């Protein structure tokens, strides 16, 4: 990179620190203030924070667009738009009316302490951003040539330090700043690509035919599986937290609907840039590097630095939000609910949880070294364990009994975990019966719900 690129990146780091540390939250502040910012989240802040938080897998999107083209929209776009739309209409208002701080609070109100305790451990593990720390480290390694472990440590420390002091308000302030930067870099790249090489005609003549089909060369069943994976949206801690923090029910509902529009626009930018990368760099040995490689090939100094910042903030905005979610789950739900820590110490133990989250993230990133593996394993166990009990907790008619909800969380999560481990036992590395672990767990949870509902 040119000196101007480094100057821009340093300026970004300094300005991020300034935004994050703009207001330090004292240790004796209430849990509602530290975890939800006093429930004053406005529509612009809600939208910017949710949009930037839920789009951290930028290298994965680049890889998929490079390999399979427009199919990226049907895999990483449409199923999540649909799930978010349903969340907005059926859950957002109810979540805001619940006047709780976390998902386990909701489970406690519906089913009791045991179910909430089991759910809090799962939510903590699901929120730990190990996959995104790993992605940030890979990005740092690609861009700067630093050793992988240095990227893991540097990315974790910088992404977490300012929220240690400022809580949810720091997360939202930095998310708004990062929201602007993530769009800026990709808009500039897209405009330069269209101006220099042309539009749709250039793409059609330079990418494989399969890249312009709905399936991208994959089976319909493979794509359908992602629609089941997208069900995780209904138990997504980032959605619930922002709905709890929203100023009104209308802000929660409209914020999610507006976020869908912004995700659609960003998917337009990233999928298009992925297609250009396939057209201009058809022989990339590692498609994960498609966006960095494309930027290096066509952007001038200064502009390249802006795009590098755009990629960095897309990942970092997710890391800080999920780290805070994991930390608040530890401080509010694990320390308070399981170990009887006084509620006025929630803020202190949330900060302790942030440090614990950082340690687990670093260890997992160094151990797995595969973003997809981290996402797959955590989602395959957490989603079937929590999906139906959390959804049922919002129903006046059709909720589960406390006993059934507890055993649903334990048994469905346990079955999925055992099914997941079967691939490590099998010499061929395949799951029992060839089934993905999420499906047996969902079947157990659905069976428990139907049995409880019938009774």
C-alpha positions, 0 to 999 in steps of 0.5 A: 500500500502507498503511504496515503493508504496507511495515513487513511487507515491510521486516521480511521483507527484514531477516529474510531477510538474517539467515537468509541470513547466519547462517553465513558459509562460509570461502573454503578450505572443500571443494567438497563442503561449499560446493556440497552442504552436506556431504551432510547434508540431512534430509527436512524440509529437502530437501522444503522446499527442493525445493518452494520452488525448483521453484515460481517461475513464480507470475505465469505460473500466475496468468495461465494459471489466469485464462485457462484455469481448471482446465486449469492442473493438466493443464499445469503440474501433472500432467506434472511430478508424473509426471516427479517420481514417476519421478525419485523411483523410478528416479533418486533413489537412484542419484543419491545413490549416485553420490557426485558433486557435479554432473551434469557429474561424472556425465557425466564418469564415464560418458562422459569429459571432453569430454561433461562439458565440453559438458554443463557449459556447457549446464547453466550456461545452463539454470540462469541464472535470467533468467526469474525475475529478469524475473518478480521485476522485473515483480512489483516494478513492479506492486506498488511502481511502480518502473521495470523496470530498478530492479526487475531490479537490486534483485531480483538483488542482494538474491536473490544476495548472501547465498548469495555468503557462505553457499553451499548451506547459506544456500540451504537455510535461506532456502528453508525460511523462504520455503516457510512464507511462500509457503503462508501468503499463499495460504492466507489469500487462499483462506480469505478468498475462500471465506468472503466469496464462497462455494465451488464454486457461486460459481465455477461461476456466475461463470466461463466453462464452458470454465474448468471443462473439462480442456482450458480451450478449448485443443487436446489436442495443445497440452496434450500438448506440455507432457508432453514439456516436463516431461521436462526434470525428469530433467535438472533440476539442482535435483533432482540437486543435492538428491539428491546433498546428501541424507543418505541414499538414502531421504531423496532418494526420500521427499523428492521424493514428499513434495514432489509432495504439497506441489506438489499442495496449492499448485496447489490454492491457486493454481488456485482463486485464479486462478478467483476472479480470473476470476470477480471481475475478468473484464475484466483487461487483463493476466491476468499481474497476476491475483494482485496485482489480486485481492489489491488488490481484496479484502485489507485492509492488513496482510493484503495485505502478507503476500500480497505477501511470499508472491508475492515469496518464491515467485519469490525462492526459485527465483532464489537456488537456480538462481543457486547451481546456475549458480555451482557449475556454473561453479566446479566444472565449467567453471573446474575441468574446462575451465580446469584451476583447482585443485579447492581453488579451487572455492569461490572460482570458484563465487563468481565464477560467482555474479557472472557469473550475475547479470550474464547474468541482468540482461542477459537480463532486460533484453533479452528482457522475456518470461519465456515466451520465456526458458524456451522458448528455453533448454529447447528447446535444453538438454532434447534435448541432455542428456535421453538422455545423462544418463538413459543415464548411470545405466544399467548396460546400455544406456548410450551410448558416450563418442563417441556421447554427446558427439556426441549432446549437440553435434548434438541441441543444435545442431539444436534451436538452428538450428531455434529460429533459423529462426523469426527468419529466417522472415518469418512467424516460424514454425519449419521444418515447423511443428515446435517446436525440441525435437522435431527435437533429441530425434529426433536424440538418440534416433537417436544412442542407438539407433545406439550401443545397437545397436553 
